[in-house]
Amino acid sequence: GNVVVVYMRIVLTSKGSSVGSVSLTGLPFTSQNTSDLFPTHYLYTEGMAAGTLGPGFGIILNNSTSYILQHYNIATGANSSYVNTEVNNTSAFICSGTYYI
């Protein structure tokens, strides 16, 4: 078939410093090159910095093995990627979803 089911659980113990969006790379197969993004069905976060808004979700980028972690910002009404300041040393992400290859 051409459908991949993914489940990820990431628990941080020391995040260090970084810039840019929180993303995971190295999915097992490259996603289809299509005009549609592949949102995940579920993203659970734990231990995030105070003020981080939700709910969370993820996007699997087209023609890639990358997964971008995002959340809905109630104040702005827009989706945005998690960034370094919203993640703590003990943050955790649990997500699952499907995508086409």
CORFENTA-V287110 format. One record per residue. N is the residue number from 1. PSI is psi in whole degrees, 0 to 359 (999 if undefined). Layout:
n: {N	N}
psi: {PSI	PSI}
This chain:
n: {1	2	3	4	5	6	7	8	9	10	11	12	13	14	15	16	17	18	19	20	21	22	23	24	25	26	27	28	29	30	31	32	33	34	35	36	37	38	39	40	41	42	43	44	45	46	47	48	49	50	51	52	53	54	55	56	57	58	59	60	61	62	63	64	65	66	67	68	69	70	71	72	73	74	75	76	77	78	79	80	81	82	83	84	85	86	87	88	89	90	91	92	93	94	95	96	97	98	99	100	101}
psi: {180	22	131	132	129	147	129	141	116	124	122	147	338	104	338	205	149	169	156	190	151	124	158	139	163	29	155	335	150	133	162	151	92	170	352	140	163	93	149	165	336	135	119	133	152	143	29	165	150	140	353	126	161	190	161	156	175	157	127	119	153	140	45	177	29	148	118	127	126	169	161	127	107	324	320	344	21	159	144	155	148	143	171	317	345	358	136	172	339	20	152	147	130	126	157	159	184	156	161	145	999}
